Amino acid sequence: MKIAISALLISTSLAAHADTPEQLAKSKSCFACHATAKKLVGPSFKDIAVKYKNDKTAEDKLVLKILQGGSGVWGAVPMPPNQVTDAEAHQLVRWVLAQK
């Protein structure tokens, strides 16, 4: 019984940790093309936050970009659509826009 409870607590702890926006970004391979503070293939998360800082429609625009892909805003390299749910896309965008 103690082993089952311990296993449940560990799995619950890991699930909660994996649900942080940064962990979600890592699990969805966002960091393959983006970094927090420097340009890689795509812009840094901080640069995105600065660009959209005063744009009240930014969350919806960026959610669509994640879900559908896009190009031209940050250069010629296109961003492919990502395999995330609508809720995950919103969670990721809110996290990106909160970068300082």
DSSP file (Angstrom, degrees, kcal/mol; ACC not computed):
  #  RESIDUE AA STRUCTURE BP1 BP2  ACC     N-H-->O    O-->H-N    N-H-->O    O-->H-N    TCO  KAPPA ALPHA  PHI   PSI    X-CA   Y-CA   Z-CA
    1    1 A M     >        0   0    0      0, 0.0     4,-2.2     0, 0.0     5,-0.2   0.000 360.0 360.0 360.0 -43.6    0.0    0.0    0.0
    2    2 A K  H  >  +     0   0    0      1,-0.2     4,-2.6     2,-0.2     5,-0.2   0.876 360.0  52.7 -61.9 -37.5    2.8    2.4    0.9
    3    3 A I  H  > S+     0   0    0      2,-0.2     4,-2.8     1,-0.2    -1,-0.2   0.921 108.7  49.3 -65.1 -43.2    4.5    1.8   -2.5
    4    4 A A  H  > S+     0   0    0      2,-0.2     4,-2.3     1,-0.2    -2,-0.2   0.909 112.7  47.2 -62.6 -42.7    1.3    2.5   -4.4
    5    5 A I  H  X S+     0   0    0     -4,-2.2     4,-2.5     2,-0.2    -2,-0.2   0.917 112.7  49.4 -65.8 -42.8    0.8    5.8   -2.4
    6    6 A S  H  X S+     0   0    0     -4,-2.6     4,-2.5     1,-0.2    -2,-0.2   0.917 111.3  49.3 -61.9 -43.2    4.4    6.8   -3.0
    7    7 A A  H  X S+     0   0    0     -4,-2.8     4,-2.7     1,-0.2    -1,-0.2   0.903 111.2  49.9 -62.8 -41.2    4.1    6.0   -6.7
    8    8 A L  H  X S+     0   0    0     -4,-2.3     4,-2.4     2,-0.2    -2,-0.2   0.913 111.3  48.4 -63.8 -43.4    1.0    8.1   -6.9
    9    9 A L  H  X S+     0   0    0     -4,-2.5     4,-2.3     2,-0.2    -2,-0.2   0.906 113.0  47.9 -64.1 -41.9    2.6   11.0   -5.1
   10   10 A I  H  X S+     0   0    0     -4,-2.5     4,-2.6     2,-0.2     5,-0.2   0.937 113.3  46.7 -64.8 -46.9    5.6   10.9   -7.4
   11   11 A S  H  X S+     0   0    0     -4,-2.7     4,-2.4     1,-0.2    -2,-0.2   0.885 112.8  50.0 -65.6 -37.0    3.6   10.7  -10.6
   12   12 A T  H  X S+     0   0    0     -4,-2.4     4,-2.3    -5,-0.2    -1,-0.2   0.910 111.5  49.1 -65.2 -42.0    1.3   13.5   -9.4
   13   13 A S  H  X S+     0   0    0     -4,-2.3     4,-2.0     2,-0.2    -2,-0.2   0.914 112.9  46.8 -63.4 -44.1    4.4   15.6   -8.6
   14   14 A L  H  X S+     0   0    0     -4,-2.6     4,-2.5     2,-0.2    -2,-0.2   0.900 111.4  51.4 -66.3 -40.4    5.9   14.9  -12.0
   15   15 A A  H  X S+     0   0    0     -4,-2.4     4,-0.9     1,-0.2    -2,-0.2   0.913 110.1  48.9 -63.3 -42.1    2.7   15.6  -13.8
   16   16 A A  H  < S+     0   0    0     -4,-2.3     3,-0.4     1,-0.2    -1,-0.2   0.899 112.3  48.9 -64.4 -39.6    2.4   19.0  -12.1
   17   17 A H  H >< S+     0   0    0     -4,-2.0     3,-1.4     1,-0.2     6,-0.3   0.892 109.0  52.4 -66.4 -39.9    6.0   19.8  -12.9
   18   18 A A  H 3< S+     0   0    0     -4,-2.5    -1,-0.2     1,-0.3    -2,-0.2   0.680 100.1  65.5 -70.1 -16.7    5.4   18.9  -16.6
   19   19 A D  T 3< S+     0   0    0     -4,-0.9    -1,-0.3    -3,-0.4    -2,-0.2   0.457  73.3 110.7 -87.9  -0.6    2.4   21.2  -16.7
   20   20 A T  S <> S-     0   0    0     -3,-1.4     4,-2.7    -4,-0.2     5,-0.2  -0.445  81.6-116.4 -68.5 150.4    4.4   24.4  -16.2
   21   21 A P  H  > S+     0   0    0      0, 0.0     4,-2.7     0, 0.0     5,-0.2   0.889 115.3  51.4 -56.6 -40.1    4.5   26.5  -19.4
   22   22 A E  H  > S+     0   0    0      2,-0.2     4,-2.2     1,-0.2     5,-0.2   0.922 111.2  47.1 -64.7 -42.0    8.2   26.1  -19.7
   23   23 A Q  H  > S+     0   0    0     -6,-0.3     4,-2.7     2,-0.2    -1,-0.2   0.888 111.4  52.0 -65.1 -37.9    8.0   22.4  -19.4
   24   24 A L  H  X S+     0   0    0     -4,-2.7     4,-1.8     2,-0.2    -2,-0.2   0.928 108.6  50.8 -61.5 -45.3    5.2   22.4  -21.9
   25   25 A A  H  <>S+     0   0    0     -4,-2.7     5,-2.4     1,-0.2     6,-0.6   0.895 112.2  47.3 -59.8 -40.8    7.4   24.5  -24.3
   26   26 A K  H ><5S+     0   0    0     -4,-2.2     3,-1.4     1,-0.2    -1,-0.2   0.916 111.3  50.0 -66.6 -42.6   10.2   21.9  -23.9
   27   27 A S  H 3<5S+     0   0    0     -4,-2.7    -1,-0.2     1,-0.3    -2,-0.2   0.763 111.0  49.6 -69.6 -23.8    7.9   19.0  -24.4
   28   28 A K  T 3<5S-     0   0    0     -4,-1.8    -1,-0.3    -5,-0.2    -2,-0.2   0.251 115.1-115.5 -98.0  11.5    6.5   20.5  -27.6
   29   29 A S  T X 5 +     0   0    0     -3,-1.4     3,-1.6    -5,-0.1     4,-0.4   0.689  69.6 140.5  65.6  22.6   10.0   21.3  -29.0
   30   30 A C  G >>< +     0   0    0     -5,-2.4     4,-1.9     1,-0.3     3,-1.3   0.860  68.6  61.2 -59.9 -34.4    9.6   25.0  -28.9
   31   31 A F  G 34 S+     0   0    0     -6,-0.6    -1,-0.3     1,-0.3    -5,-0.1   0.524  84.0  78.2 -75.0  -3.6   13.2   25.3  -27.7
   32   32 A A  G <4 S+     0   0    0     -3,-1.6    -1,-0.3     1,-0.1     9,-0.2   0.833 116.9  13.7 -68.4 -31.2   14.4   23.6  -30.9
   33   33 A C  T <4 S+     0   0    0     -3,-1.3     9,-2.9    -4,-0.4     8,-0.6   0.573 127.2  52.9-118.5 -16.7   13.9   27.0  -32.7
   34   34 A H     <  -     0   0    0     -4,-1.9     2,-0.3     7,-0.2    10,-0.2  -0.905  54.9-168.3-124.9 150.4   13.5   29.5  -29.9
   35   35 A A        -     0   0    0      3,-0.6    10,-2.5    -2,-0.3    11,-0.3  -0.862  34.0-113.4-126.5 166.0   15.5   30.4  -26.8
   36   36 A T  S    S+     0   0    0     -2,-0.3    10,-2.1     8,-0.2    11,-0.2   0.930 107.0   9.1 -66.3 -45.0   14.5   32.6  -23.9
   37   37 A A  S    S+     0   0    0      8,-0.2     2,-0.3     7,-0.1    -1,-0.2   0.452 120.0  53.8-122.5  -1.2   16.9   35.4  -24.4
   38   38 A K  S    S-     0   0    0      5,-0.1    -3,-0.6     8,-0.0     2,-0.2  -0.973  79.2-104.5-138.0 153.4   18.7   34.9  -27.8
   39   39 A K        +     0   0    0     -2,-0.3    -5,-0.1     5,-0.1     2,-0.1  -0.521  42.1 160.1 -71.7 134.3   17.7   34.4  -31.4
   40   40 A L  S    S-     0   0    0      2,-2.4    -6,-0.2    -7,-0.5    -1,-0.1   0.159  77.3 -36.5-115.1-119.3   18.1   30.9  -32.7
   41   41 A V  S    S+     0   0    0     -8,-0.6    -7,-0.2    -9,-0.2    36,-0.2   0.896 139.7  25.3 -70.9 -42.3   16.1   29.9  -35.9
   42   42 A G  S    S-     0   0    0     -9,-2.9    -2,-2.4     1,-0.2    -7,-0.2  -0.578 107.6 -71.0-111.6 178.1   13.3   32.0  -34.6
   43   43 A P        -     0   0    0      0, 0.0    -8,-0.2     0, 0.0    -1,-0.2  -0.211  54.8 -97.1 -67.5 159.4   13.2   35.0  -32.3
   44   44 A S     >  -     0   0    0    -10,-0.2     4,-2.0    -7,-0.1    -8,-0.2  -0.375  29.5-117.1 -70.6 156.6   13.8   34.8  -28.6
   45   45 A F  H  > S+     0   0    0    -10,-2.5     4,-2.3     1,-0.2    54,-0.2   0.871 117.5  54.3 -62.1 -35.9   10.8   34.6  -26.3
   46   46 A K  H  > S+     0   0    0    -10,-2.1     4,-2.2   -11,-0.3    -1,-0.2   0.902 106.4  50.7 -65.6 -40.3   11.9   37.9  -24.8
   47   47 A D  H  > S+     0   0    0    -11,-0.2     4,-2.5     2,-0.2    -1,-0.2   0.886 109.8  50.8 -64.3 -37.8   12.0   39.6  -28.2
   48   48 A I  H  X S+     0   0    0     -4,-2.0     4,-2.1     2,-0.2    -2,-0.2   0.932 109.4  50.8 -63.2 -45.0    8.5   38.3  -28.9
   49   49 A A  H  < S+     0   0    0     -4,-2.3     4,-0.3    47,-0.2    -2,-0.2   0.903 112.0  47.1 -60.1 -41.8    7.2   39.7  -25.6
   50   50 A V  H >< S+     0   0    0     -4,-2.2     3,-1.1     1,-0.2     4,-0.3   0.934 110.7  51.8 -65.2 -46.2    8.8   43.1  -26.3
   51   51 A K  H 3< S+     0   0    0     -4,-2.5     3,-0.3     1,-0.2    -2,-0.2   0.874 120.1  33.8 -59.0 -39.0    7.3   43.2  -29.9
   52   52 A Y  T >< S+     0   0    0     -4,-2.1     3,-1.5     1,-0.2    -1,-0.2   0.256  83.3 116.0-102.8  11.8    3.8   42.4  -28.7
   53   53 A K  T <  S+     0   0    0     -3,-1.1    -1,-0.2    -4,-0.3    -2,-0.1   0.843  87.3  28.9 -50.6 -43.8    4.0   44.2  -25.3
   54   54 A N  T 3  S+     0   0    0     -4,-0.3     2,-0.8    -3,-0.3    -1,-0.3   0.250  93.2 108.7-105.4  11.9    1.3   46.8  -26.1
   55   55 A D    X   -     0   0    0     -3,-1.5     3,-1.6     1,-0.2     4,-0.3  -0.802  48.7-167.0 -94.4 108.3   -0.8   44.7  -28.6
   56   56 A K  T 3  S+     0   0    0     -2,-0.8     3,-0.2     1,-0.3     4,-0.2   0.662  89.9  51.2 -69.7 -15.6   -4.1   43.8  -26.9
   57   57 A T  T 3> S+     0   0    0      1,-0.1     4,-2.2     2,-0.1    -1,-0.3   0.302  79.4 105.4-100.0   7.5   -4.7   41.2  -29.7
   58   58 A A  H <> S+     0   0    0     -3,-1.6     4,-3.0    -6,-0.2     5,-0.3   0.883  72.5  55.8 -58.6 -43.9   -1.3   39.6  -29.3
   59   59 A E  H  > S+     0   0    0     -4,-0.3     4,-2.3     1,-0.2    -1,-0.2   0.942 111.5  42.9 -58.5 -48.3   -2.5   36.4  -27.5
   60   60 A D  H  > S+     0   0    0      2,-0.2     4,-2.0     1,-0.2    -1,-0.2   0.907 114.9  50.4 -64.5 -41.5   -5.0   35.5  -30.3
   61   61 A K  H  X S+     0   0    0     -4,-2.2     4,-1.8     1,-0.2    -2,-0.2   0.931 114.2  43.8 -60.2 -46.6   -2.5   36.4  -33.1
   62   62 A L  H  X S+     0   0    0     -4,-3.0     4,-2.3     2,-0.2    -1,-0.2   0.832 108.6  56.9 -73.5 -31.9    0.2   34.3  -31.5
   63   63 A V  H  X S+     0   0    0     -4,-2.3     4,-2.6    -5,-0.3    -1,-0.2   0.939 109.0  47.6 -61.2 -45.3   -2.1   31.4  -30.7
   64   64 A L  H  X S+     0   0    0     -4,-2.0     4,-3.4     1,-0.2     5,-0.5   0.898 109.3  53.9 -61.5 -39.5   -3.0   31.2  -34.4
   65   65 A K  H  X S+     0   0    0     -4,-1.8     4,-1.9     1,-0.2    -1,-0.2   0.908 111.1  45.6 -61.8 -42.0    0.7   31.4  -35.3
   66   66 A I  H  < S+     0   0    0     -4,-2.3    16,-2.6     2,-0.2    -2,-0.2   0.927 119.6  40.4 -65.7 -44.6    1.4   28.4  -33.1
   67   67 A L  H  < S+     0   0    0     -4,-2.6    -2,-0.2    14,-0.2    -1,-0.2   0.865 131.5  22.9 -74.8 -37.1   -1.6   26.4  -34.4
   68   68 A Q  H  < S-     0   0    0     -4,-3.4    -3,-0.2     1,-0.2    -2,-0.2   0.604  98.5-132.6-107.4 -14.4   -1.3   27.3  -38.1
   69   69 A G     <  -     0   0    0     -4,-1.9     2,-0.3    -5,-0.5    -1,-0.2  -0.253  27.2-170.8  82.0 179.5    2.3   28.3  -38.6
   70   70 A G  B     -A   79   0A   0      9,-2.3     9,-3.6    -4,-0.1     2,-0.3  -0.967  11.9-150.8 172.6 176.3    3.4   31.4  -40.4
   71   71 A S        +     0   0    0     -2,-0.3     5,-0.1     7,-0.2     6,-0.1  -0.979  59.6  55.2-160.3 167.3    6.2   33.4  -41.9
   72   72 A G  S    S+     0   0    0      3,-1.6     4,-0.1    -2,-0.3     5,-0.0   0.093  80.5  88.9  95.5 -22.7    7.4   36.9  -42.7
   73   73 A V  S    S+     0   0    0      1,-0.2     3,-0.1     2,-0.1    -1,-0.0   0.896 106.1  19.1 -75.4 -39.6    7.1   38.6  -39.4
   74   74 A W  S    S-     0   0    0      1,-0.4     2,-0.3     3,-0.2    -1,-0.2   0.219 129.9 -65.4-115.4  11.8   10.6   37.7  -38.2
   75   75 A G  S    S-     0   0    0      1,-0.1    -3,-1.6   -33,-0.0    -1,-0.4  -0.862  71.1 -50.8 132.6-168.7   12.3   36.9  -41.5
   76   76 A A  S    S+     0   0    0     -2,-0.3    -1,-0.1    -5,-0.1    -3,-0.0   0.691  97.4  98.1 -82.1 -19.9   12.1   34.4  -44.3
   77   77 A V  S    S-     0   0    0    -36,-0.2    -3,-0.2    -3,-0.1    -5,-0.2  -0.576  71.1-136.9 -75.2 119.1   12.2   31.2  -42.2
   78   78 A P        -     0   0    0      0, 0.0    -7,-0.2     0, 0.0    -2,-0.1  -0.402   3.3-133.3 -75.6 151.5    8.7   29.9  -41.8
   79   79 A M  B     -A   70   0A   0     -9,-3.6    -9,-2.3    -2,-0.1     3,-0.1  -0.918  25.6-136.7 -99.1 123.0    7.4   28.6  -38.5
   80   80 A P        -     0   0    0      0, 0.0   -11,-0.3     0, 0.0   -12,-0.1  -0.347  29.9 -89.0 -74.4 160.3    5.5   25.3  -39.0
   81   81 A P        -     0   0    0      0, 0.0     2,-0.4     0, 0.0   -14,-0.2  -0.379  46.0-134.1 -63.0 148.5    2.2   24.5  -37.3
   82   82 A N        -     0   0    0    -16,-2.6     2,-1.7   -17,-0.1     7,-0.1  -0.828  11.1-120.3-110.8 147.5    2.7   22.9  -33.9
   83   83 A Q        +     0   0    0     -2,-0.4     2,-0.3   -55,-0.2   -16,-0.1  -0.590  67.7 121.6 -86.6  78.8    0.8   19.9  -32.6
   84   84 A V        -     0   0    0     -2,-1.7     2,-0.1   -18,-0.1    -2,-0.1  -0.928  62.3-109.0-133.6 158.5   -0.7   21.5  -29.5
   85   85 A T     >  -     0   0    0     -2,-0.3     4,-2.5     1,-0.1     5,-0.2  -0.386  35.7-106.9 -78.7 167.0   -4.2   21.9  -28.3
   86   86 A D  H  > S+     0   0    0      1,-0.2     4,-2.2     2,-0.2     5,-0.2   0.912 122.9  50.5 -59.3 -43.3   -5.9   25.3  -28.3
   87   87 A A  H  > S+     0   0    0      1,-0.2     4,-2.2     2,-0.2    -1,-0.2   0.899 110.2  49.3 -63.9 -41.0   -5.6   25.5  -24.5
   88   88 A E  H  > S+     0   0    0      2,-0.2     4,-2.7     1,-0.2    -1,-0.2   0.906 109.0  52.9 -64.9 -40.6   -1.8   24.6  -24.7
   89   89 A A  H  X S+     0   0    0     -4,-2.5     4,-2.5     1,-0.2    -2,-0.2   0.914 110.1  47.7 -61.2 -42.8   -1.3   27.3  -27.3
   90   90 A H  H  X S+     0   0    0     -4,-2.2     4,-2.5     2,-0.2    -1,-0.2   0.910 111.7  50.6 -63.6 -41.8   -2.9   29.9  -25.0
   91   91 A Q  H  X S+     0   0    0     -4,-2.2     4,-1.8     1,-0.2    -2,-0.2   0.921 112.1  47.2 -62.3 -43.9   -0.8   28.7  -22.1
   92   92 A L  H  X S+     0   0    0     -4,-2.7     4,-2.7     2,-0.2    -2,-0.2   0.919 112.2  49.4 -64.0 -44.3    2.4   28.9  -24.2
   93   93 A V  H  X S+     0   0    0     -4,-2.5     4,-3.0     1,-0.2     5,-0.2   0.919 109.1  51.2 -64.5 -43.6    1.5   32.4  -25.5
   94   94 A R  H  X S+     0   0    0     -4,-2.5     4,-0.9     1,-0.2    -1,-0.2   0.900 112.3  48.3 -60.2 -38.6    0.7   33.8  -22.0
   95   95 A W  H >< S+     0   0    0     -4,-1.8     3,-0.6    -5,-0.2     4,-0.3   0.932 112.3  47.8 -66.5 -46.2    4.1   32.4  -20.8
   96   96 A V  H >< S+     0   0    0     -4,-2.7     3,-1.7     1,-0.2   -47,-0.2   0.935 110.6  51.3 -60.7 -46.1    6.0   33.9  -23.8
   97   97 A L  H 3< S+     0   0    0     -4,-3.0    -1,-0.2     1,-0.3    -2,-0.2   0.699 104.5  59.0 -67.6 -17.1    4.3   37.3  -23.4
   98   98 A A  T << S+     0   0    0     -4,-0.9    -1,-0.3    -3,-0.6    -2,-0.2   0.491  78.8 117.5 -87.3  -3.8    5.3   37.3  -19.7
   99   99 A Q    <         0   0    0     -3,-1.7    -3,-0.0    -4,-0.3    -4,-0.0  -0.397 360.0 360.0 -67.2 140.3    9.0   37.1  -20.4
  100  100 A K              0   0    0     -2,-0.1    -1,-0.1   -51,-0.0   -54,-0.0   0.338 360.0 360.0-119.2 360.0   11.1   40.0  -19.3
